[in-house]
């Protein structure tokens, strides 16, 4: 049985919890028109960031709109938001099974 996707806390207007499950990934792709797997941390547009946060929070609060989420983001919290989104995306990816090559490397992303 699949493991539940981990929740990553994030402080915005209040403490909320990011979850990048399949629904969030589909919501991102349908709303942005971009391929989720092709996103690069260095090349995420502001509109992508807003959609990513919205998509990952909708499971907890279906009344959220893009405009509400955009009002929660400001220059002072963008660093924390970026770090928490990265954690949430990594947490939502499958773990590699020994010897199969399935999933991301166990040592995590390169900090290089």
KOLLUMLO-97147 format. One record per atom (N, C-alpha, C, CB): x, y, z; atom name; residue number from 1. Coordinates in pm, whole numbers, plus 50000, padded with zeros to 5 digits. Atoms other than C-alpha are relative to their C-alpha. Glycine has a CB too. Example, Ala and Ser with C-alpha at 12.3 -4.5 7.8 and 13.67 -1.06 7.14 Angstrom:
! residues 2
site x = 50089; y = 49881; z = 50000; name = N; resi = 1
site x = 51230; y = 49550; z = 50780; name = CA; resi = 1
site x = 50090; y = 50120; z = 50000; name = C; resi = 1
site x = 49901; y = 50003; z = 50125; name = CB; resi = 1
site x = 49918; y = 49881; z = 49994; name = N; resi = 2
site x = 51367; y = 49894; z = 50714; name = CA; resi = 2
site x = 49923; y = 50109; z = 50073; name = C; resi = 2
site x = 50041; y = 50046; z = 49858; name = CB; resi = 2
This chain:
! residues 112
site x = 50085; y = 49882; z = 50000; name = N; resi = 1
site x = 50000; y = 50000; z = 50000; name = CA; resi = 1
site x = 50089; y = 50124; z = 50000; name = C; resi = 1
site x = 49903; y = 50000; z = 50123; name = CB; resi = 1
site x = 49917; y = 49879; z = 50005; name = N; resi = 2
site x = 50138; y = 50344; z = 49912; name = CA; resi = 2
site x = 49998; y = 50076; z = 50132; name = C; resi = 2
site x = 49953; y = 50090; z = 49887; name = CB; resi = 2
site x = 49988; y = 49917; z = 49880; name = N; resi = 3
site x = 50260; y = 50563; z = 50193; name = CA; resi = 3
site x = 49933; y = 50135; z = 49973; name = C; resi = 3
site x = 50150; y = 50020; z = 50040; name = CB; resi = 3
site x = 50057; y = 49866; z = 50020; name = N; resi = 4
site x = 50074; y = 50891; z = 50248; name = CA; resi = 4
site x = 50110; y = 50102; z = 49973; name = C; resi = 4
site x = 49917; y = 50042; z = 50123; name = CB; resi = 4
site x = 49903; y = 49895; z = 50032; name = N; resi = 5
site x = 50247; y = 51198; z = 50109; name = CA; resi = 5
site x = 50022; y = 50084; z = 50126; name = C; resi = 5
site x = 49950; y = 50089; z = 49881; name = CB; resi = 5
site x = 49972; y = 49922; z = 49879; name = N; resi = 6
site x = 50422; y = 51381; z = 50395; name = CA; resi = 6
site x = 49951; y = 50145; z = 49988; name = C; resi = 6
site x = 50149; y = 49999; z = 50029; name = CB; resi = 6
site x = 50042; y = 49861; z = 49990; name = N; resi = 7
site x = 50293; y = 51719; z = 50506; name = CA; resi = 7
site x = 50119; y = 50084; z = 50047; name = C; resi = 7
site x = 49879; y = 50017; z = 50098; name = CB; resi = 7
site x = 49890; y = 49910; z = 49965; name = N; resi = 8
site x = 50542; y = 52006; z = 50524; name = CA; resi = 8
site x = 49939; y = 50131; z = 50052; name = C; resi = 8
site x = 50095; y = 50025; z = 49877; name = CB; resi = 8
site x = 50058; y = 49876; z = 49946; name = N; resi = 9
site x = 50449; y = 52295; z = 50756; name = CA; resi = 9
site x = 50061; y = 50124; z = 49936; name = C; resi = 9
site x = 50019; y = 50006; z = 50152; name = CB; resi = 9
site x = 49955; y = 49873; z = 50055; name = N; resi = 10
site x = 50471; y = 52647; z = 50621; name = CA; resi = 10
site x = 49919; y = 50110; z = 50068; name = C; resi = 10
site x = 49984; y = 50005; z = 49844; name = CB; resi = 10
site x = 50068; y = 49889; z = 49935; name = N; resi = 11
site x = 50389; y = 52975; z = 50794; name = CA; resi = 11
site x = 49972; y = 50107; z = 49896; name = C; resi = 11
site x = 50084; y = 50057; z = 50118; name = CB; resi = 11
site x = 50044; y = 49896; z = 50093; name = N; resi = 12
site x = 50189; y = 53212; z = 50575; name = CA; resi = 12
site x = 49911; y = 50094; z = 50080; name = C; resi = 12
site x = 49924; y = 49941; z = 49874; name = CB; resi = 12
site x = 50091; y = 49923; z = 49917; name = N; resi = 13
site x = 49881; y = 53388; z = 50709; name = CA; resi = 13
site x = 49977; y = 49931; z = 50134; name = C; resi = 13
site x = 49866; y = 50021; z = 49928; name = CB; resi = 13
site x = 50004; y = 50087; z = 49883; name = N; resi = 14
site x = 49881; y = 53101; z = 50963; name = CA; resi = 14
site x = 50080; y = 49877; z = 49963; name = C; resi = 14
site x = 49851; y = 49964; z = 50043; name = CB; resi = 14
site x = 49929; y = 50123; z = 50037; name = N; resi = 15
site x = 50049; y = 52765; z = 50983; name = CA; resi = 15
site x = 49911; y = 49918; z = 49908; name = C; resi = 15
site x = 50040; y = 49918; z = 50125; name = CB; resi = 15
site x = 50067; y = 50085; z = 50097; name = N; resi = 16
site x = 49949; y = 52559; z = 50681; name = CA; resi = 16
site x = 50093; y = 49883; z = 49971; name = C; resi = 16
site x = 49962; y = 50079; z = 49869; name = CB; resi = 16
site x = 49922; y = 50121; z = 50027; name = N; resi = 17
site x = 50074; y = 52229; z = 50540; name = CA; resi = 17
site x = 50000; y = 49970; z = 49852; name = C; resi = 17
site x = 49946; y = 49881; z = 50079; name = CB; resi = 17
site x = 49983; y = 50030; z = 50141; name = N; resi = 18
site x = 50210; y = 52173; z = 50191; name = CA; resi = 18
site x = 49995; y = 49849; z = 49979; name = C; resi = 18
site x = 50134; y = 50058; z = 49946; name = CB; resi = 18
site x = 50001; y = 50141; z = 50036; name = N; resi = 19
site x = 50137; y = 51839; z = 50026; name = CA; resi = 19
site x = 49999; y = 49990; z = 49848; name = C; resi = 19
site x = 49875; y = 49926; z = 50062; name = CB; resi = 19
site x = 49990; y = 50020; z = 50144; name = N; resi = 20
site x = 50253; y = 51753; z = 49674; name = CA; resi = 20
site x = 49960; y = 49858; z = 49965; name = C; resi = 20
site x = 50142; y = 50031; z = 49950; name = CB; resi = 20
site x = 50050; y = 50128; z = 50047; name = N; resi = 21
site x = 50033; y = 51459; z = 49593; name = CA; resi = 21
site x = 49969; y = 50013; z = 49851; name = C; resi = 21
site x = 49874; y = 49955; z = 50081; name = CB; resi = 21
site x = 50027; y = 49998; z = 50143; name = N; resi = 22
site x = 49920; y = 51369; z = 49243; name = CA; resi = 22
site x = 49899; y = 50108; z = 49962; name = C; resi = 22
site x = 49950; y = 49864; z = 49955; name = CB; resi = 22
site x = 50097; y = 49894; z = 50026; name = N; resi = 23
site x = 49624; y = 51607; z = 49266; name = CA; resi = 23
site x = 50068; y = 50136; z = 49992; name = C; resi = 23
site x = 49893; y = 50002; z = 50110; name = CB; resi = 23
site x = 49930; y = 49872; z = 50001; name = N; resi = 24
site x = 49856; y = 51898; z = 49346; name = CA; resi = 24
site x = 50083; y = 50014; z = 49872; name = C; resi = 24
site x = 50091; y = 50012; z = 50123; name = CB; resi = 24
site x = 49920; y = 49995; z = 50122; name = N; resi = 25
site x = 50084; y = 51811; z = 49055; name = CA; resi = 25
site x = 49910; y = 50028; z = 49879; name = C; resi = 25
site x = 50078; y = 49867; z = 49981; name = CB; resi = 25
site x = 50094; y = 49976; z = 50111; name = N; resi = 26
site x = 49786; y = 51793; z = 48816; name = CA; resi = 26
site x = 49943; y = 50141; z = 50004; name = C; resi = 26
site x = 49885; y = 49898; z = 50005; name = CB; resi = 26
site x = 50051; y = 49863; z = 49988; name = N; resi = 27
site x = 49643; y = 52120; z = 48951; name = CA; resi = 27
site x = 50103; y = 50100; z = 49951; name = C; resi = 27
site x = 49961; y = 50030; z = 50146; name = CB; resi = 27
site x = 49894; y = 49910; z = 50047; name = N; resi = 28
site x = 49979; y = 52288; z = 48892; name = CA; resi = 28
site x = 50007; y = 49998; z = 49848; name = C; resi = 28
site x = 50136; y = 49959; z = 50061; name = CB; resi = 28
site x = 49985; y = 50009; z = 50144; name = N; resi = 29
site x = 50008; y = 52157; z = 48536; name = CA; resi = 29
site x = 49880; y = 50058; z = 49925; name = C; resi = 29
site x = 50019; y = 49854; z = 49960; name = CB; resi = 29
site x = 50119; y = 49948; z = 50067; name = N; resi = 30
site x = 49647; y = 52238; z = 48441; name = CA; resi = 30
site x = 49991; y = 50152; z = 50010; name = C; resi = 30
site x = 49875; y = 49936; z = 50060; name = CB; resi = 30
site x = 50012; y = 49856; z = 49979; name = N; resi = 31
site x = 49664; y = 52590; z = 48584; name = CA; resi = 31
site x = 50113; y = 50077; z = 49932; name = C; resi = 31
site x = 49998; y = 50031; z = 50149; name = CB; resi = 31
site x = 49885; y = 49929; z = 50055; name = N; resi = 32
site x = 50014; y = 52684; z = 48468; name = CA; resi = 32
site x = 50024; y = 49970; z = 49852; name = C; resi = 32
site x = 50124; y = 49966; z = 50079; name = CB; resi = 32
site x = 49969; y = 50043; z = 50136; name = N; resi = 33
site x = 50024; y = 52495; z = 48140; name = CA; resi = 33
site x = 50142; y = 49950; z = 49985; name = C; resi = 33
site x = 49977; y = 50113; z = 49904; name = CB; resi = 33
site x = 49860; y = 50045; z = 50001; name = N; resi = 34
site x = 50375; y = 52380; z = 48236; name = CA; resi = 34
site x = 50011; y = 49859; z = 50054; name = C; resi = 34
site x = 50089; y = 50095; z = 50081; name = CB; resi = 34
site x = 49971; y = 50136; z = 49954; name = N; resi = 35
site x = 50519; y = 52034; z = 48296; name = CA; resi = 35
site x = 50068; y = 50008; z = 50137; name = C; resi = 35
site x = 50090; y = 49923; z = 49897; name = CB; resi = 35
site x = 49947; y = 49998; z = 49864; name = N; resi = 36
site x = 50578; y = 51985; z = 48669; name = CA; resi = 36
site x = 50142; y = 49944; z = 50006; name = C; resi = 36
site x = 49910; y = 49921; z = 50094; name = CB; resi = 36
site x = 49869; y = 50065; z = 49993; name = N; resi = 37
site x = 50875; y = 51755; z = 48610; name = CA; resi = 37
site x = 50110; y = 50080; z = 49930; name = C; resi = 37
site x = 49992; y = 49862; z = 49938; name = CB; resi = 37
site x = 49901; y = 49918; z = 50071; name = N; resi = 38
site x = 51047; y = 52017; z = 48391; name = CA; resi = 38
site x = 50038; y = 50126; z = 50077; name = C; resi = 38
site x = 49948; y = 50038; z = 49865; name = CB; resi = 38
site x = 49968; y = 49880; z = 49923; name = N; resi = 39
site x = 51055; y = 52286; z = 48661; name = CA; resi = 39
site x = 50142; y = 49991; z = 50055; name = C; resi = 39
site x = 49900; y = 50019; z = 50115; name = CB; resi = 39
site x = 49867; y = 49989; z = 49942; name = N; resi = 40
site x = 51395; y = 52402; z = 48778; name = CA; resi = 40
site x = 49995; y = 50107; z = 50109; name = C; resi = 40
site x = 50107; y = 50034; z = 49890; name = CB; resi = 40
site x = 50001; y = 49905; z = 49888; name = N; resi = 41
site x = 51450; y = 52576; z = 49111; name = CA; resi = 41
site x = 50050; y = 50137; z = 49956; name = C; resi = 41
site x = 50086; y = 49948; z = 50116; name = CB; resi = 41
site x = 49943; y = 49873; z = 50045; name = N; resi = 42
site x = 51656; y = 52842; z = 48936; name = CA; resi = 42
site x = 49909; y = 50074; z = 49903; name = C; resi = 42
site x = 50134; y = 49975; z = 49935; name = CB; resi = 42
site x = 50081; y = 49938; z = 50104; name = N; resi = 43
site x = 51388; y = 52910; z = 48675; name = CA; resi = 43
site x = 49851; y = 50000; z = 50030; name = C; resi = 43
site x = 50024; y = 49930; z = 49870; name = CB; resi = 43
site x = 50140; y = 49993; z = 49963; name = N; resi = 44
site x = 51062; y = 52915; z = 48867; name = CA; resi = 44
site x = 49956; y = 50145; z = 49994; name = C; resi = 44
site x = 49975; y = 49939; z = 50142; name = CB; resi = 44
site x = 50054; y = 49865; z = 50011; name = N; resi = 45
site x = 50862; y = 53221; z = 48770; name = CA; resi = 45
site x = 49915; y = 50031; z = 50123; name = C; resi = 45
site x = 49917; y = 50017; z = 49869; name = CB; resi = 45
site x = 50084; y = 49961; z = 49887; name = N; resi = 46
site x = 50669; y = 53418; z = 49032; name = CA; resi = 46
site x = 49862; y = 49938; z = 49988; name = C; resi = 46
site x = 49988; y = 50153; z = 50009; name = CB; resi = 46
site x = 50133; y = 50060; z = 50018; name = N; resi = 47
site x = 50342; y = 53294; z = 48882; name = CA; resi = 47
site x = 50003; y = 49851; z = 50026; name = C; resi = 47
site x = 49948; y = 50028; z = 49858; name = CB; resi = 47
site x = 49987; y = 50144; z = 49970; name = N; resi = 48
site x = 50469; y = 52934; z = 48903; name = CA; resi = 48
site x = 50004; y = 49977; z = 50150; name = C; resi = 48
site x = 50128; y = 49943; z = 49935; name = CB; resi = 48
site x = 49989; y = 50013; z = 49855; name = N; resi = 49
site x = 50557; y = 52981; z = 49269; name = CA; resi = 49
site x = 49862; y = 50012; z = 50065; name = C; resi = 49
site x = 50095; y = 50107; z = 50057; name = CB; resi = 49
site x = 50134; y = 49980; z = 49945; name = N; resi = 50
site x = 50209; y = 53111; z = 49346; name = CA; resi = 50
site x = 49912; y = 49879; z = 49971; name = C; resi = 50
site x = 49937; y = 50128; z = 49942; name = CB; resi = 50
site x = 50080; y = 50117; z = 50035; name = N; resi = 51
site x = 50048; y = 52820; z = 49161; name = CA; resi = 51
site x = 50046; y = 49876; z = 50078; name = C; resi = 51
site x = 50007; y = 49973; z = 49849; name = CB; resi = 51
site x = 49947; y = 50113; z = 49923; name = N; resi = 52
site x = 50278; y = 52566; z = 49333; name = CA; resi = 52
site x = 49946; y = 50000; z = 50142; name = C; resi = 52
site x = 50153; y = 50003; z = 50002; name = CB; resi = 52
site x = 50048; y = 49989; z = 49862; name = N; resi = 53
site x = 50182; y = 52692; z = 49677; name = CA; resi = 53
site x = 49850; y = 49973; z = 50006; name = C; resi = 53
site x = 50031; y = 50140; z = 50058; name = CB; resi = 53
site x = 50145; y = 50019; z = 50006; name = N; resi = 54
site x = 49812; y = 52708; z = 49588; name = CA; resi = 54
site x = 49965; y = 49852; z = 49981; name = C; resi = 54
site x = 49940; y = 50083; z = 49886; name = CB; resi = 54
site x = 50029; y = 50141; z = 50029; name = N; resi = 55
site x = 49814; y = 52355; z = 49444; name = CA; resi = 55
site x = 50032; y = 49910; z = 50119; name = C; resi = 55
site x = 50079; y = 49954; z = 49877; name = CB; resi = 55
site x = 49958; y = 50084; z = 49887; name = N; resi = 56
site x = 49996; y = 52212; z = 49746; name = CA; resi = 56
site x = 49920; y = 50027; z = 50127; name = C; resi = 56
site x = 50146; y = 50023; z = 50029; name = CB; resi = 56
site x = 50081; y = 49967; z = 49882; name = N; resi = 57
site x = 49760; y = 52382; z = 49996; name = CA; resi = 57
site x = 49851; y = 49968; z = 49984; name = C; resi = 57
site x = 50016; y = 50145; z = 50033; name = CB; resi = 57
site x = 50143; y = 50019; z = 50025; name = N; resi = 58
site x = 49423; y = 52309; z = 49832; name = CA; resi = 58
site x = 49941; y = 49880; z = 50073; name = C; resi = 58
site x = 49977; y = 49985; z = 49853; name = CB; resi = 58
site x = 50052; y = 50118; z = 49931; name = N; resi = 59
site x = 49392; y = 51968; z = 49999; name = CA; resi = 59
site x = 49949; y = 50038; z = 50139; name = C; resi = 59
site x = 50110; y = 49891; z = 50012; name = CB; resi = 59
site x = 50031; y = 49959; z = 49863; name = N; resi = 60
site x = 49373; y = 52147; z = 50336; name = CA; resi = 60
site x = 49892; y = 50110; z = 50002; name = C; resi = 60
site x = 50126; y = 50050; z = 50070; name = CB; resi = 60
site x = 50095; y = 49889; z = 50007; name = N; resi = 61
site x = 49166; y = 52449; z = 50226; name = CA; resi = 61
site x = 49954; y = 50019; z = 49856; name = C; resi = 61
site x = 50063; y = 50130; z = 50056; name = CB; resi = 61
site x = 50047; y = 49992; z = 50138; name = N; resi = 62
site x = 48966; y = 52406; z = 49904; name = CA; resi = 62
site x = 49948; y = 50138; z = 49959; name = C; resi = 62
site x = 49893; y = 49898; z = 49978; name = CB; resi = 62
site x = 50049; y = 49865; z = 50033; name = N; resi = 63
site x = 48845; y = 52769; z = 49926; name = CA; resi = 63
site x = 50112; y = 50095; z = 49958; name = C; resi = 63
site x = 49926; y = 50059; z = 50119; name = CB; resi = 63
site x = 49888; y = 49913; z = 50039; name = N; resi = 64
site x = 49194; y = 52907; z = 49856; name = CA; resi = 64
site x = 49992; y = 50036; z = 49853; name = C; resi = 64
site x = 50134; y = 49932; z = 50031; name = CB; resi = 64
site x = 49989; y = 49953; z = 50138; name = N; resi = 65
site x = 49230; y = 53113; z = 49542; name = CA; resi = 65
site x = 50145; y = 50040; z = 49975; name = C; resi = 65
site x = 49903; y = 50120; z = 49971; name = CB; resi = 65
site x = 49865; y = 49954; z = 50033; name = N; resi = 66
site x = 49544; y = 53212; z = 49358; name = CA; resi = 66
site x = 50026; y = 50139; z = 50059; name = C; resi = 66
site x = 50020; y = 50004; z = 49848; name = CB; resi = 66
site x = 49984; y = 49864; z = 49946; name = N; resi = 67
site x = 49484; y = 53572; z = 49468; name = CA; resi = 67
site x = 50024; y = 49997; z = 50150; name = C; resi = 67
site x = 49875; y = 50084; z = 49969; name = CB; resi = 67
site x = 49977; y = 50010; z = 49856; name = N; resi = 68
site x = 49460; y = 53472; z = 49836; name = CA; resi = 68
site x = 50142; y = 49954; z = 50029; name = C; resi = 68
site x = 49899; y = 49902; z = 50064; name = CB; resi = 68
site x = 49864; y = 50051; z = 49980; name = N; resi = 69
site x = 49784; y = 53276; z = 49810; name = CA; resi = 69
site x = 50101; y = 50108; z = 49964; name = C; resi = 69
site x = 50025; y = 49874; z = 49914; name = CB; resi = 69
site x = 49909; y = 49892; z = 50038; name = N; resi = 70
site x = 49953; y = 53564; z = 49627; name = CA; resi = 70
site x = 50013; y = 50106; z = 50108; name = C; resi = 70
site x = 49955; y = 50064; z = 49871; name = CB; resi = 70
site x = 49998; y = 49903; z = 49891; name = N; resi = 71
site x = 49860; y = 53792; z = 49917; name = CA; resi = 71
site x = 50079; y = 49953; z = 50121; name = C; resi = 71
site x = 49861; y = 50033; z = 50041; name = CB; resi = 71
site x = 49923; y = 50057; z = 49888; name = N; resi = 72
site x = 50045; y = 53559; z = 50157; name = CA; resi = 72
site x = 50150; y = 50001; z = 49974; name = C; resi = 72
site x = 49953; y = 49858; z = 50028; name = CB; resi = 72
site x = 49859; y = 50005; z = 50040; name = N; resi = 73
site x = 50376; y = 53584; z = 49968; name = CA; resi = 73
site x = 50054; y = 50142; z = 49994; name = C; resi = 73
site x = 50017; y = 49929; z = 49862; name = CB; resi = 73
site x = 49935; y = 49869; z = 50006; name = N; resi = 74
site x = 50613; y = 53877; z = 50014; name = CA; resi = 74
site x = 50151; y = 49980; z = 50001; name = C; resi = 74
site x = 49955; y = 50091; z = 50120; name = CB; resi = 74
site x = 49855; y = 50017; z = 50004; name = N; resi = 75
site x = 50986; y = 53943; z = 49982; name = CA; resi = 75
site x = 50061; y = 49946; z = 50130; name = C; resi = 75
site x = 50064; y = 50131; z = 49966; name = CB; resi = 75
site x = 49945; y = 50046; z = 49872; name = N; resi = 76
site x = 51039; y = 53872; z = 50353; name = CA; resi = 76
site x = 49984; y = 49849; z = 50020; name = C; resi = 76
site x = 49932; y = 50074; z = 50114; name = CB; resi = 76
site x = 50020; y = 50143; z = 49975; name = N; resi = 77
site x = 50902; y = 53516; z = 50340; name = CA; resi = 77
site x = 50031; y = 49912; z = 49880; name = C; resi = 77
site x = 49859; y = 49975; z = 50045; name = CB; resi = 77
site x = 49974; y = 50079; z = 50120; name = N; resi = 78
site x = 51007; y = 53406; z = 49990; name = CA; resi = 78
site x = 50109; y = 49895; z = 50020; name = C; resi = 78
site x = 50039; y = 50090; z = 49886; name = CB; resi = 78
site x = 49894; y = 50098; z = 49975; name = N; resi = 79
site x = 51323; y = 53233; z = 50115; name = CA; resi = 79
site x = 49948; y = 49878; z = 50073; name = C; resi = 79
site x = 50112; y = 50064; z = 50081; name = CB; resi = 79
site x = 50059; y = 50112; z = 49925; name = N; resi = 80
site x = 51134; y = 53022; z = 50368; name = CA; resi = 80
site x = 49904; y = 49922; z = 49912; name = C; resi = 80
site x = 49928; y = 50051; z = 50126; name = CB; resi = 80
site x = 50097; y = 50066; z = 50088; name = N; resi = 81
site x = 50861; y = 52949; z = 50115; name = CA; resi = 81
site x = 50073; y = 49909; z = 49901; name = C; resi = 81
site x = 49914; y = 50104; z = 49925; name = CB; resi = 81
site x = 49922; y = 50080; z = 50096; name = N; resi = 82
site x = 51116; y = 52830; z = 49858; name = CA; resi = 82
site x = 50057; y = 49875; z = 50063; name = C; resi = 82
site x = 50112; y = 50083; z = 49941; name = CB; resi = 82
site x = 49942; y = 50115; z = 49931; name = N; resi = 83
site x = 51285; y = 52604; z = 50112; name = CA; resi = 83
site x = 49894; y = 49896; z = 50034; name = C; resi = 83
site x = 50071; y = 50046; z = 50128; name = CB; resi = 83
site x = 50106; y = 50093; z = 49963; name = N; resi = 84
site x = 50956; y = 52453; z = 50228; name = CA; resi = 84
site x = 49939; y = 49932; z = 49877; name = C; resi = 84
site x = 49891; y = 50073; z = 50078; name = CB; resi = 84
site x = 50051; y = 50063; z = 50123; name = N; resi = 85
site x = 50834; y = 52394; z = 49872; name = CA; resi = 85
site x = 50097; y = 49892; z = 49954; name = C; resi = 85
site x = 49981; y = 50106; z = 49887; name = CB; resi = 85
site x = 49900; y = 50100; z = 50039; name = N; resi = 86
site x = 51160; y = 52215; z = 49792; name = CA; resi = 86
site x = 49987; y = 49875; z = 50087; name = C; resi = 86
site x = 50143; y = 50059; z = 50010; name = CB; resi = 86
site x = 50019; y = 50114; z = 49910; name = N; resi = 87
site x = 51113; y = 51994; z = 50101; name = CA; resi = 87
site x = 49875; y = 49922; z = 49964; name = C; resi = 87
site x = 49992; y = 50048; z = 50145; name = CB; resi = 87
site x = 50128; y = 50065; z = 50030; name = N; resi = 88
site x = 50752; y = 51923; z = 50006; name = CA; resi = 88
site x = 50008; y = 49920; z = 49870; name = C; resi = 88
site x = 49887; y = 50104; z = 49992; name = CB; resi = 88
site x = 49987; y = 50070; z = 50127; name = N; resi = 89
site x = 50838; y = 51829; z = 49648; name = CA; resi = 89
site x = 50084; y = 49874; z = 50019; name = C; resi = 89
site x = 50063; y = 50091; z = 49892; name = CB; resi = 89
site x = 49914; y = 50116; z = 49975; name = N; resi = 90
site x = 51120; y = 51599; z = 49760; name = CA; resi = 90
site x = 49926; y = 49895; z = 50083; name = C; resi = 90
site x = 50130; y = 50043; z = 50071; name = CB; resi = 90
site x = 50074; y = 50093; z = 49915; name = N; resi = 91
site x = 50899; y = 51445; z = 50030; name = CA; resi = 91
site x = 49892; y = 49925; z = 49923; name = C; resi = 91
site x = 49936; y = 50075; z = 50117; name = CB; resi = 91
site x = 50105; y = 50063; z = 50078; name = N; resi = 92
site x = 50632; y = 51369; z = 49771; name = CA; resi = 92
site x = 50049; y = 49902; z = 49896; name = C; resi = 92
site x = 49919; y = 50104; z = 49934; name = CB; resi = 92
site x = 49945; y = 50090; z = 50102; name = N; resi = 93
site x = 50867; y = 51178; z = 49540; name = CA; resi = 93
site x = 50023; y = 49861; z = 50060; name = C; resi = 93
site x = 50132; y = 50057; z = 49943; name = CB; resi = 93
site x = 49979; y = 50137; z = 49948; name = N; resi = 94
site x = 50899; y = 50799; z = 49569; name = CA; resi = 94
site x = 50146; y = 49978; z = 50037; name = C; resi = 94
site x = 49957; y = 49896; z = 49896; name = CB; resi = 94
site x = 49864; y = 50036; z = 49962; name = N; resi = 95
site x = 51200; y = 50657; z = 49746; name = CA; resi = 95
site x = 50052; y = 49896; z = 49903; name = C; resi = 95
site x = 50006; y = 49947; z = 50147; name = CB; resi = 95
site x = 49940; y = 50097; z = 50089; name = N; resi = 96
site x = 51443; y = 50460; z = 49537; name = CA; resi = 96
site x = 50000; y = 49864; z = 50066; name = C; resi = 96
site x = 50143; y = 50041; z = 49961; name = CB; resi = 96
site x = 49995; y = 50137; z = 49952; name = N; resi = 97
site x = 51409; y = 50086; z = 49574; name = CA; resi = 97
site x = 50139; y = 49947; z = 49970; name = C; resi = 97
site x = 49889; y = 49910; z = 49935; name = CB; resi = 97
site x = 49864; y = 50048; z = 50015; name = N; resi = 98
site x = 51744; y = 49915; z = 49623; name = CA; resi = 98
site x = 50018; y = 49924; z = 49869; name = C; resi = 98
site x = 50038; y = 49910; z = 50116; name = CB; resi = 98
site x = 49961; y = 50070; z = 50121; name = N; resi = 99
site x = 51898; y = 49815; z = 49291; name = CA; resi = 99
site x = 49908; y = 50017; z = 49881; name = C; resi = 99
site x = 50011; y = 49859; z = 50030; name = CB; resi = 99
site x = 50092; y = 49989; z = 50112; name = N; resi = 100
site x = 51606; y = 49921; z = 49070; name = CA; resi = 100
site x = 50020; y = 50127; z = 49920; name = C; resi = 100
site x = 49859; y = 49994; z = 50050; name = CB; resi = 100
site x = 49987; y = 49871; z = 50067; name = N; resi = 101
site x = 51696; y = 50280; z = 48985; name = CA; resi = 101
site x = 49872; y = 50080; z = 50002; name = C; resi = 101
site x = 50045; y = 49979; z = 49859; name = CB; resi = 101
site x = 50126; y = 49927; z = 49990; name = N; resi = 102
site x = 51337; y = 50381; z = 49063; name = CA; resi = 102
site x = 50007; y = 50102; z = 50111; name = C; resi = 102
site x = 49882; y = 49903; z = 50024; name = CB; resi = 102
site x = 50003; y = 49895; z = 49898; name = N; resi = 103
site x = 51297; y = 50710; z = 49247; name = CA; resi = 103
site x = 50126; y = 50081; z = 50001; name = C; resi = 103
site x = 49977; y = 49940; z = 50135; name = CB; resi = 103
site x = 49883; y = 49912; z = 49993; name = N; resi = 104
site x = 51540; y = 50986; z = 49335; name = CA; resi = 104
site x = 50112; y = 49936; z = 50079; name = C; resi = 104
site x = 49964; y = 50135; z = 50062; name = CB; resi = 104
site x = 49889; y = 50054; z = 49922; name = N; resi = 105
site x = 51886; y = 50915; z = 49474; name = CA; resi = 105
site x = 49979; y = 50021; z = 50150; name = C; resi = 105
site x = 50132; y = 50064; z = 49957; name = CB; resi = 105
site x = 50021; y = 49992; z = 49856; name = N; resi = 106
site x = 51884; y = 50847; z = 49848; name = CA; resi = 106
site x = 50077; y = 50114; z = 50065; name = C; resi = 106
site x = 50038; y = 49871; z = 50065; name = CB; resi = 106
site x = 49922; y = 49893; z = 49937; name = N; resi = 107
site x = 52151; y = 51108; z = 49918; name = CA; resi = 107
site x = 49939; y = 50136; z = 49980; name = C; resi = 107
site x = 50140; y = 50000; z = 49946; name = CB; resi = 107
site x = 50070; y = 49872; z = 50014; name = N; resi = 108
site x = 51915; y = 51384; z = 49806; name = CA; resi = 108
site x = 50057; y = 50081; z = 49886; name = C; resi = 108
site x = 50007; y = 50080; z = 50128; name = CB; resi = 108
site x = 49957; y = 49915; z = 50112; name = N; resi = 109
site x = 51959; y = 51667; z = 49560; name = CA; resi = 109
site x = 50139; y = 50056; z = 50022; name = C; resi = 109
site x = 49901; y = 50113; z = 49978; name = CB; resi = 109
site x = 49868; y = 49941; z = 49994; name = N; resi = 110
site x = 52296; y = 51811; z = 49479; name = CA; resi = 110
site x = 49993; y = 50142; z = 50050; name = C; resi = 110
site x = 50067; y = 49997; z = 49863; name = CB; resi = 110
site x = 49995; y = 49863; z = 49951; name = N; resi = 111
site x = 52386; y = 52128; z = 49665; name = CA; resi = 111
site x = 50110; y = 50078; z = 49928; name = C; resi = 111
site x = 50024; y = 50003; z = 50151; name = CB; resi = 111
site x = 49892; y = 49959; z = 50073; name = N; resi = 112
site x = 52668; y = 52183; z = 49424; name = CA; resi = 112
site x = 50040; y = 50122; z = 49953; name = C; resi = 112
site x = 49999; y = 49945; z = 49917; name = CB; resi = 112
